[in-house]
């Protein structure tokens, strides 16, 4: 395991971001509702004031809880918030769900933002993302989208520390929450009904188990539920027999095969060519 020796404080990270952002006449942040983009939007709002806009896309792939969070922060901090449909569900290449589906998702997202603003567009990608499989970064590069955290070499840990420093307590410890389409195994066509099913199951698990991480995966073999270690132990207890039966019955009622519960594995729905 590599242990980071980067000891920059949240104040130093915030100052680095401010120096990068302040010279811009205007900026727009693509805000998903996660800790990275929400924290970046707060910093941009502080630095640029009325020269900043937040753009949030809604679609069947975006959990409603994320949209609610973005609206709450926009009201709290006085953002100019633009909510729009990115249009990826009209894109046959996205719906086909290839291993690089995220490229088509981000292409639609950034194209729609560009249609509604001439501002420099920022994403919340952080330095850790560069070591992961992120085809959306290709779409961003093609459209000159900038990644402030990457430019100052700020990791996910830096972002979380900055969120805590800014007292963004609702988001500082948020688990990773990629779009709902990421739960569908590559090669299975993306359908709004499947994503609604996934969202309902995950909301139930978060509510009943207080799980930090819950993923309802739709795979070629059927539906499997992935949980963090503590939640996986909890779901196996006698006290949770009713919840296990409820999920199994919910799958059966929608003609889905339930494959059981597993330990969470990041990106396990991708089948790369």
Backbone torsions as a table, in degrees:
resi	resn	phi	psi	omega
1	UNK	NA	133.4	178.3
2	UNK	-90.6	124.8	179.2
3	UNK	-100.7	124.2	-177.3
4	UNK	-68.2	139.1	175.5
5	UNK	-102.7	7.3	179.8
6	UNK	-76.4	108.4	-175.8
7	UNK	-105.6	22.0	178.6
8	UNK	-59.6	139.4	179.6
9	UNK	-82.3	162.0	175.6
10	UNK	-56.5	-36.0	178.2
11	UNK	-63.0	-40.2	178.3
12	UNK	-68.0	-38.6	177.0
13	UNK	-64.1	-44.1	179.2
14	UNK	-61.8	-41.4	179.7
15	UNK	-64.8	-39.3	178.2
16	UNK	-63.9	-42.3	177.0
17	UNK	-62.5	-44.3	-178.1
18	UNK	-61.0	-41.0	179.2
19	UNK	-65.0	-33.6	179.4
20	UNK	-73.5	-39.1	-172.7
21	UNK	-83.1	-39.3	-168.6
22	UNK	-56.3	-36.7	-178.9
23	UNK	-67.4	-16.0	-177.4
24	UNK	-72.2	143.3	176.1
25	UNK	-70.8	-40.9	178.7
26	UNK	-148.6	161.3	174.1
27	UNK	-151.3	150.9	175.8
28	UNK	-126.1	134.9	179.0
29	UNK	-112.0	128.7	172.5
30	UNK	-78.2	108.8	-172.1
31	UNK	-105.9	115.3	-178.8
32	UNK	-88.9	-25.6	-174.4
33	UNK	111.8	-3.3	177.6
34	UNK	-89.7	174.3	-174.4
35	UNK	-62.7	-37.9	-175.9
36	UNK	-63.9	-57.4	-175.2
37	UNK	-71.5	-33.5	179.2
38	UNK	-65.7	-43.5	179.8
39	UNK	-66.3	-42.1	177.4
40	UNK	-61.1	-41.1	179.9
41	UNK	-64.0	-38.8	178.1
42	UNK	-62.9	-44.1	179.3
43	UNK	-64.6	-44.1	178.4
44	UNK	-60.7	-40.3	178.7
45	UNK	-62.6	-39.1	179.4
46	UNK	-67.2	-40.4	-174.3
47	UNK	-80.7	-42.2	-171.6
48	UNK	-101.7	-19.1	-179.4
49	UNK	60.1	-123.4	-177.9
50	UNK	-73.3	-2.8	178.3
51	UNK	-90.1	14.2	-176.5
52	UNK	-126.4	140.6	173.7
53	UNK	-132.0	147.2	175.8
54	UNK	-108.9	137.2	179.8
55	UNK	-120.8	123.5	-179.2
56	UNK	-125.0	122.8	-180.0
57	UNK	-90.5	138.1	174.6
58	UNK	-115.4	142.1	177.8
59	UNK	-168.9	173.4	176.2
60	UNK	-59.5	-17.0	-178.7
61	UNK	-86.8	-7.8	-176.8
62	UNK	-102.5	119.3	178.5
63	UNK	-59.2	138.4	-178.9
64	UNK	-60.7	-30.8	-179.9
65	UNK	-64.2	-31.1	178.0
66	UNK	-69.1	-42.7	178.0
67	UNK	-63.8	-41.0	177.2
68	UNK	-60.9	-40.2	-179.2
69	UNK	-65.2	-43.1	179.7
70	UNK	-63.1	-44.1	179.1
71	UNK	-61.3	-41.1	179.5
72	UNK	-61.8	-45.1	-179.3
73	UNK	-68.7	-36.9	178.4
74	UNK	-60.8	-41.3	178.0
75	UNK	-69.6	-41.1	-178.2
76	UNK	-63.7	-40.8	-174.1
77	UNK	-105.7	1.4	176.6
78	UNK	70.7	35.2	179.6
79	UNK	-72.1	150.4	163.7
80	UNK	-81.8	98.8	-174.4
81	UNK	-102.8	126.7	176.1
82	UNK	-110.7	116.6	177.3
83	UNK	-105.3	130.8	-172.4
84	UNK	-150.1	167.4	173.9
85	UNK	-97.0	125.9	-176.9
86	UNK	-73.3	-24.4	175.4
87	UNK	86.9	11.0	-178.0
88	UNK	-65.5	-23.1	-179.8
89	UNK	-77.9	0.0	170.5
90	UNK	-103.4	3.5	-177.1
91	UNK	-101.9	109.8	-177.9
92	UNK	-61.7	-28.1	179.1
93	UNK	-70.4	-37.7	174.9
94	UNK	-65.5	-47.7	-176.2
95	UNK	-63.9	-27.7	178.9
96	UNK	-68.5	-18.7	174.5
97	UNK	59.3	55.3	173.7
98	UNK	-72.2	173.4	-178.3
99	UNK	-61.6	-24.6	178.8
100	UNK	-104.8	33.7	-179.9
101	UNK	-50.7	-36.6	-176.9
102	UNK	-60.7	-26.7	176.5
103	UNK	-60.6	-44.6	-178.1
104	UNK	-72.7	-34.2	176.5
105	UNK	-61.4	-52.4	-177.7
106	UNK	-68.8	-31.6	176.8
107	UNK	-61.0	-46.1	177.9
108	UNK	-64.6	-42.7	-179.2
109	UNK	-58.9	-53.7	-174.8
110	UNK	-71.2	-31.3	176.5
111	UNK	-65.0	-40.9	-179.8
112	UNK	-68.3	-39.4	177.5
113	UNK	-62.1	-43.6	-179.4
114	UNK	-62.6	-28.7	177.7
115	UNK	-71.1	-17.7	-174.0
116	UNK	-115.6	-1.0	177.2
117	UNK	-158.2	152.6	172.5
118	UNK	-102.5	4.1	-179.6
119	UNK	-66.4	154.2	169.4
120	UNK	-62.5	129.5	-178.2
121	UNK	-95.2	133.1	176.1
122	UNK	-111.7	146.0	169.5
123	UNK	-114.9	166.2	179.6
124	UNK	-93.2	14.8	178.3
125	UNK	-58.5	136.8	178.3
126	UNK	-112.0	174.8	-173.4
127	UNK	-61.9	-31.2	179.0
128	UNK	-63.6	-29.9	-176.7
129	UNK	-64.7	-21.7	-178.0
130	UNK	-67.7	-21.5	179.9
131	UNK	-95.9	7.1	-178.5
132	UNK	-111.4	171.7	177.7
133	UNK	-82.7	101.2	-173.4
134	UNK	-131.4	77.8	178.8
135	UNK	-62.6	-20.1	176.8
136	UNK	-63.4	-24.9	177.9
137	UNK	-65.9	-28.7	176.9
138	UNK	-66.8	-44.4	177.7
139	UNK	-61.3	-38.8	178.5
140	UNK	-64.0	-45.2	-179.7
141	UNK	-61.4	-40.5	-179.5
142	UNK	-64.8	-21.6	-176.6
143	UNK	-112.9	15.5	175.5
144	UNK	59.3	29.7	173.6
145	UNK	-73.9	136.6	-178.9
146	UNK	-103.3	154.2	-179.0
147	UNK	-124.0	90.2	-175.4
148	UNK	-54.5	-40.6	179.3
149	UNK	-61.9	-41.0	179.0
150	UNK	-64.3	-41.1	-177.3
151	UNK	-64.0	-28.5	177.6
152	UNK	-104.1	9.8	178.2
153	UNK	57.6	48.5	178.0
154	UNK	-98.6	127.7	-178.6
155	UNK	-87.9	176.9	175.8
156	UNK	-59.9	-39.7	178.8
157	UNK	-62.3	-39.1	176.9
158	UNK	-62.8	-42.5	-178.7
159	UNK	-63.5	-45.0	179.8
160	UNK	-63.0	-40.9	178.0
161	UNK	-64.7	-38.7	177.4
162	UNK	-65.1	-42.2	178.4
163	UNK	-60.5	-41.4	177.7
164	UNK	-64.9	-41.8	178.9
165	UNK	-60.4	-36.9	-179.5
166	UNK	-85.6	3.3	179.5
167	UNK	61.3	39.9	175.6
168	UNK	-93.0	65.9	-168.8
169	UNK	-66.2	-24.3	179.3
170	UNK	-70.0	-23.4	-174.6
171	UNK	-118.4	-15.1	-170.6
172	UNK	-59.8	-32.6	-178.4
173	UNK	-110.5	14.2	-179.6
174	UNK	-58.1	132.2	173.8
175	UNK	-69.3	161.4	175.9
176	UNK	-56.6	135.4	-177.1
177	UNK	-138.6	72.4	177.9
178	UNK	-66.1	169.6	-175.9
179	UNK	-60.8	158.2	-175.8
180	UNK	-64.1	-26.1	178.6
181	UNK	-64.1	-22.2	179.0
182	UNK	-67.5	-11.8	179.0
183	UNK	-84.9	-8.1	-175.4
184	UNK	-100.1	123.4	-175.8
185	UNK	-60.4	140.9	-179.1
186	UNK	-51.1	137.4	178.8
187	UNK	94.8	-16.1	174.7
188	UNK	-91.0	125.3	-175.1
189	UNK	-58.6	136.4	177.6
190	UNK	-74.2	126.3	178.7
191	UNK	-133.3	139.5	-178.3
192	UNK	-60.1	-35.1	180.0
193	UNK	-64.3	-39.3	177.3
194	UNK	-63.8	-40.7	-177.8
195	UNK	-69.9	-35.0	175.5
196	UNK	-64.3	-39.3	176.6
197	UNK	-61.7	-48.0	179.2
198	UNK	-58.6	-47.0	-177.9
199	UNK	-61.4	-42.2	-179.2
200	UNK	-64.1	-43.2	-179.9
201	UNK	-65.5	-44.1	-178.0
202	UNK	-67.3	-38.1	176.6
203	UNK	-62.8	-40.4	178.0
204	UNK	-61.8	-45.0	-179.4
205	UNK	-65.1	-42.4	179.6
206	UNK	-64.1	-38.0	-178.2
207	UNK	-71.5	-44.7	-172.2
208	UNK	-86.5	-27.2	-178.2
209	UNK	-108.2	-11.2	-171.3
210	UNK	52.0	42.1	-177.1
211	UNK	-72.2	135.3	173.1
212	UNK	-68.8	-39.8	-179.2
213	UNK	-133.5	124.6	177.1
214	UNK	-139.6	125.3	178.3
215	UNK	-128.4	128.1	172.3
216	UNK	-102.0	107.7	-175.9
217	UNK	-97.9	133.3	172.8
218	UNK	-104.4	112.2	-176.8
219	UNK	-118.1	176.4	179.6
220	UNK	-63.8	-28.6	-179.7
221	UNK	-87.8	-15.6	-178.4
222	UNK	141.1	-158.6	-176.8
223	UNK	-99.1	130.5	172.4
224	UNK	-128.3	149.9	179.9
225	UNK	-109.8	125.4	177.3
226	UNK	-109.2	132.4	-176.1
227	UNK	-132.2	155.9	171.9
228	UNK	-67.1	166.5	-171.2
229	UNK	-56.5	-46.0	-177.7
230	UNK	-65.2	-43.8	-179.4
231	UNK	-68.0	-34.2	178.6
232	UNK	-64.8	-39.3	176.4
233	UNK	-65.7	-41.2	-178.7
234	UNK	-64.6	-44.2	-177.3
235	UNK	-65.1	-22.7	179.7
236	UNK	-84.9	-5.4	-177.6
237	UNK	-76.9	159.1	179.4
238	UNK	-61.0	-31.9	-177.9
239	UNK	-66.0	-20.4	-177.0
240	UNK	-103.6	17.2	-179.9
241	UNK	-59.6	-39.0	-179.3
242	UNK	-65.3	-38.8	179.4
243	UNK	-67.4	-41.1	177.6
244	UNK	-60.7	-42.5	179.8
245	UNK	-67.7	-37.7	-179.4
246	UNK	-63.2	-43.0	179.4
247	UNK	-67.4	-43.0	178.9
248	UNK	-61.2	-42.8	179.5
249	UNK	-68.3	-35.7	179.6
250	UNK	-64.5	-40.4	176.2
251	UNK	-63.2	-47.0	-177.3
252	UNK	-63.3	-35.9	-177.5
253	UNK	-68.0	-18.9	177.6
254	UNK	-110.9	22.2	176.6
255	UNK	58.7	41.0	177.7
256	UNK	-114.6	142.2	177.9
257	UNK	-85.3	125.0	180.0
258	UNK	-94.5	121.4	-175.2
259	UNK	-97.3	-5.6	176.0
260	UNK	107.2	-168.0	-174.8
261	UNK	-108.6	142.5	-179.8
262	UNK	-140.2	167.1	174.2
263	UNK	-72.3	139.7	-179.3
264	UNK	-59.7	133.4	173.9
265	UNK	-130.7	121.8	-175.6
266	UNK	-63.5	131.8	175.1
267	UNK	68.5	23.5	-173.3
268	UNK	-75.1	-4.7	178.3
269	UNK	-90.2	-5.8	-177.9
270	UNK	-86.2	134.3	170.1
271	UNK	-118.8	105.6	-174.0
272	UNK	-85.3	141.9	177.0
273	UNK	-83.3	NA	NA
